[in-house]
Amino acid sequence: MLQTEVACVPAMINGGVDKTHYKQNHVYVGLDLHKETHTAVIIDCWNEKLDTIVIENKPSDFTKLLNKAKKIAGDLTPVFGLEDVHGYGRSLAVFLIEKGQVVKEVNSALSYSERMSYPTTKKSDDWDAYCIAAVLLRILDKLPDANPQDLYWTIKMIVNRRDAIVKAVTTLTNQLHGQLAYHYPSYKKFFNDVNSKTALVFWEKYPSPHHLTGVTEEDLAKVLRKPSHNCCSTRKAKEILDLVESDGDTTREYQESRDFIIQSIVRDIRFKAEEIKMVEKEMKSLLKLLDYKLETIPGVDTVTAIALVAGISDIKRFRNADKLARFAGIAPVNFSSAGKGKDKKSKQGNRELYAVFYFLAIQQIQVAKGSNLPRNPVFLEYYKRKISEGKTKIQALVCVMRRLVNIIYGMMKNKSEYVMPIVPLKEAV
């Protein structure tokens, strides 16, 4: 229901009934948002286009838009519909809300469906804005109020920042693999992880075999002991030197420049590793402000917890766990016709949030190597029970995800800790 409308009931006027529909009290402003400019289309309750306004994405132009909308509305109330209230349209949404305007969040899937419903489809800023306004008019009372909160916006940004750094590290690691293949053909046998702390020390000090000329097993072991915390012994040093000798001479012209490339990549990886630590420290500070206890769930660290918060945002916008499951694309969707059909796995919803729940479900059913002890006996028993009922492994995993939605919804709603239920070990293993 609109913030400015209490109910859609006829009003009694002079003993009669005013049959004016509540939608006739508004004009509808659909906005197509971009980085530099916004396009607004204003329509009335009869879906008639009243005007088109193009403004720059800056506060001074926001006032122009509001004044123009009020002028066109006259005695009516303008209602604004925005697709992206957390990105390019966030500043405008905040401005309009602070000015006491009614701002609705329009899911991009709705405006896309409106655009594709015409026999001849077209694509332009003006047409996109009109489609948003048409959706706003048609399902006004079903659209959620825009609520761009600074804390959740910041959390989303810091999650994106960490993802970008991790992606950059992956790119650098691939580049390092490519360069090392020319210098050390057997480099993969040197260390288990090519960008581990010990490996990076080795690549930086000995970017190519000719730097190892005259280096003894003890000399190399001395270099490797400190970064490996004494895990790399003289035996490991001998193994590396033997592999280098068996590979043969790989020195070519301009070798120093190629050595520099490897050393540059190593420095960049180190820098980004430190940046990730700093970002994760800031993540912990932001999570403390919300007082959630998500990290009490086995397998959930700071990164996973804040990824959940970034995807879910304010938990209060979901009336129950079913709504959250549907938002994440975890709840099944019914496909039927003529009374026949069945529930199928959803391919809709927030796929980033879906991926977080998928990763978390995998964590819950893991079993430790050697000891065969489950990380979460309750979920492992539940997973095995679903498989015994005839479900496939993927279907059983989705069931685990759905159960996690219920738990996480309750924990965020009540700010409670996760309490592991007691399950006999023989049932879980």
VEXTI-185872 format. One record per residue (C-alpha): residue number from 1; x, y, z. Coordinates in nm, 3 decimals, padded with zeros to 5 digits. Layout:
BEGIN
[rec NUM [X Y Z]];
...
END
This chain:
BEGIN
[rec 1 [00.000 00.000 00.000]];
[rec 2 [00.119 00.351 -00.074]];
[rec 3 [00.269 00.550 00.211]];
[rec 4 [00.021 00.829 00.128]];
[rec 5 [-00.284 00.599 00.090]];
[rec 6 [-00.443 00.419 00.381]];
[rec 7 [-00.699 00.215 00.188]];
[rec 8 [-00.863 00.195 -00.153]];
[rec 9 [-01.223 00.251 -00.041]];
[rec 10 [-01.488 00.487 -00.181]];
[rec 11 [-01.533 00.810 00.013]];
[rec 12 [-01.874 00.937 00.127]];
[rec 13 [-01.942 01.286 -00.009]];
[rec 14 [-02.272 01.466 00.066]];
[rec 15 [-02.448 01.139 00.134]];
[rec 16 [-02.322 00.986 -00.191]];
[rec 17 [-02.030 00.772 -00.286]];
[rec 18 [-01.718 00.910 -00.455]];
[rec 19 [-01.630 00.639 -00.707]];
[rec 20 [-01.290 00.788 -00.792]];
[rec 21 [-01.031 00.511 -00.798]];
[rec 22 [-00.723 00.577 -00.587]];
[rec 23 [-00.498 00.550 -00.893]];
[rec 24 [-00.667 00.860 -01.035]];
[rec 25 [-00.506 01.062 -00.756]];
[rec 26 [-00.156 01.024 -00.899]];
[rec 27 [00.065 01.076 -01.199]];
[rec 28 [00.328 00.811 -01.263]];
[rec 29 [00.694 00.890 -01.328]];
[rec 30 [00.902 00.608 -01.474]];
[rec 31 [01.278 00.661 -01.478]];
[rec 32 [01.537 00.494 -01.699]];
[rec 33 [01.863 00.536 -01.509]];
[rec 34 [02.216 00.569 -01.644]];
[rec 35 [02.556 00.673 -01.519]];
[rec 36 [02.545 01.026 -01.662]];
[rec 37 [02.178 01.097 -01.741]];
[rec 38 [01.830 00.986 -01.635]];
[rec 39 [01.524 00.982 -01.862]];
[rec 40 [01.182 01.031 -01.701]];
[rec 41 [00.844 00.969 -01.865]];
[rec 42 [00.528 01.091 -01.690]];
[rec 43 [00.192 00.925 -01.758]];
[rec 44 [-00.156 00.963 -01.608]];
[rec 45 [-00.389 00.695 -01.474]];
[rec 46 [-00.520 00.634 -01.827]];
[rec 47 [-00.172 00.542 -01.949]];
[rec 48 [-00.151 00.864 -02.151]];
[rec 49 [00.198 01.009 -02.186]];
[rec 50 [00.217 01.361 -02.040]];
[rec 51 [00.582 01.454 -02.079]];
[rec 52 [00.941 01.334 -02.113]];
[rec 53 [01.225 01.481 -01.909]];
[rec 54 [01.599 01.418 -01.943]];
[rec 55 [01.822 01.524 -01.654]];
[rec 56 [02.187 01.482 -01.560]];
[rec 57 [02.273 01.250 -01.273]];
[rec 58 [02.351 01.527 -01.024]];
[rec 59 [02.160 01.676 -00.727]];
[rec 60 [02.101 02.014 -00.892]];
[rec 61 [01.905 01.846 -01.173]];
[rec 62 [01.708 01.630 -00.930]];
[rec 63 [01.534 01.945 -00.810]];
[rec 64 [01.439 02.031 -01.169]];
[rec 65 [01.283 01.688 -01.213]];
[rec 66 [01.082 01.714 -00.893]];
[rec 67 [00.957 02.064 -00.972]];
[rec 68 [00.858 01.962 -01.325]];
[rec 69 [00.677 01.652 -01.200]];
[rec 70 [00.486 01.855 -00.940]];
[rec 71 [00.391 02.116 -01.199]];
[rec 72 [00.253 01.854 -01.437]];
[rec 73 [00.077 01.672 -01.152]];
[rec 74 [-00.104 01.984 -01.035]];
[rec 75 [-00.344 01.875 -00.760]];
[rec 76 [-00.239 01.513 -00.804]];
[rec 77 [00.049 01.335 -00.632]];
[rec 78 [00.350 01.217 -00.836]];
[rec 79 [00.469 00.861 -00.776]];
[rec 80 [00.822 00.772 -00.889]];
[rec 81 [00.930 00.430 -01.013]];
[rec 82 [01.302 00.341 -01.030]];
[rec 83 [01.462 00.014 -01.139]];
[rec 84 [01.802 00.061 -00.979]];
[rec 85 [01.778 00.222 -00.635]];
[rec 86 [02.114 00.079 -00.523]];
[rec 87 [02.329 00.178 -00.823]];
[rec 88 [02.306 00.471 -01.062]];
[rec 89 [01.963 00.566 -00.928]];
[rec 90 [02.052 00.555 -00.561]];
[rec 91 [02.130 00.926 -00.525]];
[rec 92 [01.801 01.020 -00.693]];
[rec 93 [01.603 00.774 -00.480]];
[rec 94 [01.755 00.912 -00.159]];
[rec 95 [01.686 01.270 -00.274]];
[rec 96 [01.320 01.199 -00.352]];
[rec 97 [01.262 01.010 -00.027]];
[rec 98 [01.418 01.292 00.174]];
[rec 99 [01.178 01.530 -00.003]];
[rec 100 [00.883 01.322 00.115]];
[rec 101 [00.800 01.171 -00.223]];
[rec 102 [00.657 00.825 -00.287]];
[rec 103 [00.929 00.615 -00.451]];
[rec 104 [00.869 00.259 -00.567]];
[rec 105 [01.130 -00.001 -00.664]];
[rec 106 [01.046 -00.164 -00.998]];
[rec 107 [01.208 -00.500 -01.064]];
[rec 108 [01.385 -00.492 -01.400]];
[rec 109 [01.218 -00.823 -01.493]];
[rec 110 [00.879 -00.648 -01.478]];
[rec 111 [00.981 -00.364 -01.708]];
[rec 112 [01.147 -00.613 -01.944]];
[rec 113 [00.827 -00.817 -01.957]];
[rec 114 [00.628 -00.500 -02.029]];
[rec 115 [00.865 -00.406 -02.309]];
[rec 116 [00.851 -00.751 -02.468]];
[rec 117 [00.470 -00.771 -02.448]];
[rec 118 [00.426 -00.554 -02.757]];
[rec 119 [00.406 -00.709 -03.107]];
[rec 120 [00.696 -00.493 -03.222]];
[rec 121 [00.971 -00.456 -02.963]];
[rec 122 [01.196 -00.154 -02.945]];
[rec 123 [01.467 -00.022 -02.716]];
[rec 124 [01.534 00.339 -02.621]];
[rec 125 [01.569 00.540 -02.301]];
[rec 126 [01.232 00.705 -02.357]];
[rec 127 [01.056 00.373 -02.421]];
[rec 128 [01.223 00.202 -02.124]];
[rec 129 [01.109 00.483 -01.895]];
[rec 130 [00.755 00.456 -02.033]];
[rec 131 [00.750 00.080 -01.967]];
[rec 132 [00.861 00.140 -01.608]];
[rec 133 [00.583 00.397 -01.565]];
[rec 134 [00.330 00.150 -01.712]];
[rec 135 [00.436 -00.117 -01.461]];
[rec 136 [00.413 00.142 -01.184]];
[rec 137 [00.056 00.223 -01.283]];
[rec 138 [-00.057 -00.137 -01.328]];
[rec 139 [00.070 -00.289 -01.000]];
[rec 140 [00.122 00.019 -00.786]];
[rec 141 [00.003 -00.142 -00.463]];
[rec 142 [00.222 -00.452 -00.513]];
[rec 143 [00.555 -00.275 -00.567]];
[rec 144 [00.784 -00.233 -00.264]];
[rec 145 [00.880 00.111 -00.139]];
[rec 146 [01.237 00.205 -00.226]];
[rec 147 [01.454 00.187 00.083]];
[rec 148 [01.822 00.250 -00.004]];
[rec 149 [01.999 00.213 00.331]];
[rec 150 [02.357 00.337 00.352]];
[rec 151 [02.488 00.045 00.561]];
[rec 152 [02.371 -00.230 00.325]];
[rec 153 [02.481 -00.024 00.025]];
[rec 154 [02.831 00.005 00.176]];
[rec 155 [02.839 -00.367 00.257]];
[rec 156 [02.752 -00.450 -00.103]];
[rec 157 [03.031 -00.222 -00.226]];
[rec 158 [03.296 -00.375 00.001]];
[rec 159 [03.192 -00.727 -00.107]];
[rec 160 [03.230 -00.619 -00.469]];
[rec 161 [03.571 -00.470 -00.386]];
[rec 162 [03.698 -00.797 -00.239]];
[rec 163 [03.559 -00.995 -00.532]];
[rec 164 [03.744 -00.765 -00.772]];
[rec 165 [04.075 -00.811 -00.587]];
[rec 166 [04.033 -01.190 -00.575]];
[rec 167 [03.959 -01.191 -00.948]];
[rec 168 [04.274 -00.984 -01.008]];
[rec 169 [04.482 -01.231 -00.803]];
[rec 170 [04.345 -01.516 -01.016]];
[rec 171 [04.448 -01.330 -01.331]];
[rec 172 [04.797 -01.265 -01.191]];
[rec 173 [04.834 -01.630 -01.088]];
[rec 174 [04.749 -01.741 -01.441]];
[rec 175 [05.008 -01.496 -01.576]];
[rec 176 [05.265 -01.637 -01.332]];
[rec 177 [05.191 -01.991 -01.452]];
[rec 178 [05.246 -01.877 -01.810]];
[rec 179 [05.582 -01.715 -01.739]];
[rec 180 [05.716 -01.994 -01.516]];
[rec 181 [05.647 -02.255 -01.784]];
[rec 182 [05.918 -02.092 -01.999]];
[rec 183 [06.177 -02.077 -01.718]];
[rec 184 [06.108 -02.390 -01.511]];
[rec 185 [05.935 -02.668 -01.714]];
[rec 186 [05.892 -02.872 -01.392]];
[rec 187 [05.784 -02.578 -01.174]];
[rec 188 [05.456 -02.745 -01.068]];
[rec 189 [05.660 -03.007 -00.878]];
[rec 190 [05.842 -02.743 -00.672]];
[rec 191 [05.550 -02.637 -00.448]];
[rec 192 [05.189 -02.745 -00.396]];
[rec 193 [05.066 -02.388 -00.444]];
[rec 194 [05.238 -02.167 -00.700]];
[rec 195 [05.150 -01.846 -00.514]];
[rec 196 [05.207 -01.965 -00.158]];
[rec 197 [05.426 -01.750 00.065]];
[rec 198 [05.726 -01.982 00.025]];
[rec 199 [05.681 -02.014 -00.351]];
[rec 200 [05.663 -01.636 -00.398]];
[rec 201 [05.991 -01.593 -00.209]];
[rec 202 [06.154 -01.849 -00.439]];
[rec 203 [06.018 -01.698 -00.764]];
[rec 204 [06.124 -01.349 -00.663]];
[rec 205 [06.478 -01.447 -00.563]];
[rec 206 [06.528 -01.704 -00.840]];
[rec 207 [06.300 -01.599 -01.132]];
[rec 208 [06.498 -01.821 -01.371]];
[rec 209 [06.746 -02.113 -01.338]];
[rec 210 [07.061 -01.912 -01.401]];
[rec 211 [07.004 -01.734 -01.066]];
[rec 212 [07.059 -02.072 -00.899]];
[rec 213 [07.411 -02.108 -01.036]];
[rec 214 [07.645 -02.179 -00.743]];
[rec 215 [07.356 -02.210 -00.495]];
[rec 216 [07.398 -02.515 -00.270]];
[rec 217 [07.126 -02.725 -00.113]];
[rec 218 [07.194 -02.566 00.225]];
[rec 219 [07.184 -02.214 00.078]];
[rec 220 [06.846 -02.276 -00.083]];
[rec 221 [06.708 -02.447 00.229]];
[rec 222 [06.810 -02.144 00.434]];
[rec 223 [06.609 -01.916 00.199]];
[rec 224 [06.300 -02.139 00.217]];
[rec 225 [06.297 -02.215 00.591]];
[rec 226 [06.177 -01.874 00.713]];
[rec 227 [05.871 -01.825 00.486]];
[rec 228 [05.775 -02.194 00.527]];
[rec 229 [05.814 -02.181 00.907]];
[rec 230 [06.084 -02.452 00.890]];
[rec 231 [05.865 -02.687 00.684]];
[rec 232 [06.102 -02.683 00.384]];
[rec 233 [06.416 -02.879 00.466]];
[rec 234 [06.739 -02.952 00.281]];
[rec 235 [06.557 -03.245 00.124]];
[rec 236 [06.307 -03.009 -00.047]];
[rec 237 [06.595 -02.787 -00.162]];
[rec 238 [06.773 -03.088 -00.314]];
[rec 239 [06.452 -03.195 -00.488]];
[rec 240 [06.412 -02.849 -00.649]];
[rec 241 [06.776 -02.830 -00.759]];
[rec 242 [06.758 -03.181 -00.909]];
[rec 243 [06.445 -03.087 -01.106]];
[rec 244 [06.610 -02.769 -01.236]];
[rec 245 [06.915 -02.965 -01.347]];
[rec 246 [06.705 -03.230 -01.522]];
[rec 247 [06.509 -02.959 -01.710]];
[rec 248 [06.826 -02.824 -01.869]];
[rec 249 [06.924 -02.469 -01.963]];
[rec 250 [06.624 -02.246 -02.047]];
[rec 251 [06.815 -01.917 -02.073]];
[rec 252 [06.735 -01.706 -02.380]];
[rec 253 [06.798 -01.353 -02.502]];
[rec 254 [06.647 -01.071 -02.296]];
[rec 255 [06.628 -01.307 -02.000]];
[rec 256 [06.661 -01.020 -01.751]];
[rec 257 [06.345 -00.856 -01.883]];
[rec 258 [06.149 -01.180 -01.849]];
[rec 259 [06.289 -01.224 -01.498]];
[rec 260 [06.162 -00.875 -01.418]];
[rec 261 [05.812 -00.974 -01.535]];
[rec 262 [05.801 -01.265 -01.289]];
[rec 263 [05.929 -01.048 -01.005]];
[rec 264 [05.672 -00.781 -01.092]];
[rec 265 [05.388 -01.036 -01.084]];
[rec 266 [05.509 -01.164 -00.746]];
[rec 267 [05.512 -00.812 -00.601]];
[rec 268 [05.161 -00.749 -00.733]];
[rec 269 [05.027 -01.073 -00.584]];
[rec 270 [05.178 -00.985 -00.247]];
[rec 271 [05.027 -00.635 -00.256]];
[rec 272 [04.682 -00.768 -00.337]];
[rec 273 [04.706 -01.032 -00.064]];
[rec 274 [04.764 -00.751 00.187]];
[rec 275 [04.471 -00.555 00.040]];
[rec 276 [04.244 -00.857 00.088]];
[rec 277 [04.345 -00.873 00.456]];
[rec 278 [04.265 -00.503 00.500]];
[rec 279 [03.929 -00.538 00.323]];
[rec 280 [03.834 -00.838 00.538]];
[rec 281 [03.926 -00.642 00.850]];
[rec 282 [03.687 -00.367 00.740]];
[rec 283 [03.422 -00.633 00.669]];
[rec 284 [03.441 -00.749 01.031]];
[rec 285 [03.387 -00.392 01.151]];
[rec 286 [03.074 -00.354 00.936]];
[rec 287 [02.932 -00.690 01.048]];
[rec 288 [02.966 -00.589 01.413]];
[rec 289 [02.731 -00.296 01.349]];
[rec 290 [02.451 -00.540 01.259]];
[rec 291 [02.513 -00.774 01.555]];
[rec 292 [02.440 -01.087 01.349]];
[rec 293 [02.572 -01.423 01.473]];
[rec 294 [02.603 -01.589 01.131]];
[rec 295 [02.963 -01.693 01.196]];
[rec 296 [02.843 -01.939 01.461]];
[rec 297 [02.726 -02.165 01.175]];
[rec 298 [02.994 -02.427 01.092]];
[rec 299 [03.176 -02.332 00.773]];
[rec 300 [03.068 -01.966 00.781]];
[rec 301 [03.351 -01.714 00.808]];
[rec 302 [03.346 -01.335 00.779]];
[rec 303 [03.353 -01.342 00.398]];
[rec 304 [03.057 -01.581 00.372]];
[rec 305 [02.858 -01.400 00.641]];
[rec 306 [02.893 -01.059 00.479]];
[rec 307 [02.816 -01.208 00.136]];
[rec 308 [02.486 -01.331 00.281]];
[rec 309 [02.409 -00.988 00.425]];
[rec 310 [02.500 -00.816 00.097]];
[rec 311 [02.267 -01.045 -00.098]];
[rec 312 [01.978 -01.034 00.148]];
[rec 313 [02.012 -00.669 00.258]];
[rec 314 [01.754 -00.571 00.522]];
[rec 315 [01.594 -00.894 00.644]];
[rec 316 [01.280 -00.702 00.742]];
[rec 317 [01.179 -00.667 00.378]];
[rec 318 [01.094 -01.039 00.372]];
[rec 319 [00.777 -01.136 00.560]];
[rec 320 [00.892 -01.495 00.602]];
[rec 321 [01.158 -01.745 00.498]];
[rec 322 [00.949 -01.854 00.198]];
[rec 323 [00.980 -01.505 00.049]];
[rec 324 [01.358 -01.513 00.100]];
[rec 325 [01.384 -01.857 -00.063]];
[rec 326 [01.192 -01.733 -00.365]];
[rec 327 [01.408 -01.420 -00.385]];
[rec 328 [01.723 -01.636 -00.387]];
[rec 329 [01.581 -01.869 -00.654]];
[rec 330 [01.589 -02.169 -00.418]];
[rec 331 [01.213 -02.230 -00.393]];
[rec 332 [01.069 -02.449 -00.673]];
[rec 333 [00.844 -02.297 -00.939]];
[rec 334 [00.522 -02.464 -01.050]];
[rec 335 [00.476 -02.513 -01.424]];
[rec 336 [00.132 -02.642 -01.518]];
[rec 337 [-00.139 -02.623 -01.781]];
[rec 338 [-00.487 -02.775 -01.804]];
[rec 339 [-00.452 -02.897 -01.448]];
[rec 340 [-00.134 -03.091 -01.522]];
[rec 341 [00.217 -02.996 -01.429]];
[rec 342 [00.484 -03.019 -01.162]];
[rec 343 [00.726 -02.815 -00.956]];
[rec 344 [01.062 -02.751 -01.118]];
[rec 345 [01.392 -02.606 -01.006]];
[rec 346 [01.393 -02.229 -01.037]];
[rec 347 [01.645 -02.060 -01.264]];
[rec 348 [01.533 -01.716 -01.152]];
[rec 349 [01.603 -01.510 -00.843]];
[rec 350 [01.926 -01.356 -00.717]];
[rec 351 [02.192 -01.586 -00.860]];
[rec 352 [02.473 -01.437 -00.651]];
[rec 353 [02.281 -01.512 -00.332]];
[rec 354 [02.195 -01.856 -00.470]];
[rec 355 [02.568 -01.923 -00.519]];
[rec 356 [02.641 -01.829 -00.156]];
[rec 357 [02.374 -02.069 -00.028]];
[rec 358 [02.502 -02.340 -00.265]];
[rec 359 [02.858 -02.300 -00.136]];
[rec 360 [02.731 -02.302 00.222]];
[rec 361 [02.528 -02.620 00.164]];
[rec 362 [02.840 -02.794 00.031]];
[rec 363 [03.023 -02.690 00.348]];
[rec 364 [02.751 -02.837 00.571]];
[rec 365 [02.764 -03.189 00.424]];
[rec 366 [03.143 -03.217 00.405]];
[rec 367 [03.321 -03.500 00.584]];
[rec 368 [03.677 -03.463 00.716]];
[rec 369 [03.940 -03.674 00.542]];
[rec 370 [04.088 -03.949 00.753]];
[rec 371 [03.860 -03.913 01.056]];
[rec 372 [03.538 -03.920 00.847]];
[rec 373 [03.381 -03.682 01.098]];
[rec 374 [03.106 -03.464 00.944]];
[rec 375 [03.127 -03.087 00.973]];
[rec 376 [02.755 -03.068 01.048]];
[rec 377 [02.605 -03.409 01.138]];
[rec 378 [02.248 -03.272 01.123]];
[rec 379 [02.271 -03.158 00.763]];
[rec 380 [02.464 -03.465 00.651]];
[rec 381 [02.194 -03.691 00.797]];
[rec 382 [01.925 -03.476 00.632]];
[rec 383 [02.110 -03.489 00.297]];
[rec 384 [02.143 -03.869 00.310]];
[rec 385 [01.778 -03.906 00.408]];
[rec 386 [01.667 -03.706 00.104]];
[rec 387 [01.881 -03.925 -00.123]];
[rec 388 [01.728 -04.238 00.033]];
[rec 389 [01.385 -04.093 -00.050]];
[rec 390 [01.476 -04.104 -00.418]];
[rec 391 [01.607 -03.753 -00.479]];
[rec 392 [01.920 -03.695 -00.685]];
[rec 393 [02.229 -03.550 -00.520]];
[rec 394 [02.157 -03.206 -00.668]];
[rec 395 [01.795 -03.217 -00.550]];
[rec 396 [01.905 -03.324 -00.203]];
[rec 397 [02.155 -03.039 -00.196]];
[rec 398 [01.879 -02.791 -00.287]];
[rec 399 [01.680 -02.928 00.007]];
[rec 400 [01.979 -02.850 00.231]];
[rec 401 [01.991 -02.499 00.084]];
[rec 402 [01.620 -02.451 00.154]];
[rec 403 [01.668 -02.558 00.514]];
[rec 404 [01.960 -02.319 00.548]];
[rec 405 [01.733 -02.037 00.429]];
[rec 406 [01.497 -02.107 00.720]];
[rec 407 [01.782 -02.111 00.971]];
[rec 408 [01.957 -01.799 00.842]];
[rec 409 [01.628 -01.610 00.815]];
[rec 410 [01.553 -01.685 01.180]];
[rec 411 [01.906 -01.597 01.292]];
[rec 412 [01.901 -01.262 01.112]];
[rec 413 [01.546 -01.182 01.222]];
[rec 414 [01.615 -01.255 01.590]];
[rec 415 [01.993 -01.192 01.589]];
[rec 416 [02.041 -01.531 01.749]];
[rec 417 [02.327 -01.782 01.745]];
[rec 418 [02.329 -02.117 01.569]];
[rec 419 [02.282 -02.408 01.808]];
[rec 420 [02.392 -02.745 01.674]];
[rec 421 [02.120 -03.007 01.739]];
[rec 422 [02.245 -03.332 01.889]];
[rec 423 [02.237 -03.621 01.642]];
[rec 424 [02.376 -03.971 01.711]];
[rec 425 [02.703 -03.997 01.523]];
[rec 426 [02.610 -04.332 01.363]];
[rec 427 [02.315 -04.163 01.190]];
[rec 428 [02.536 -03.901 01.027]];
[rec 429 [02.844 -04.099 00.931]];
END
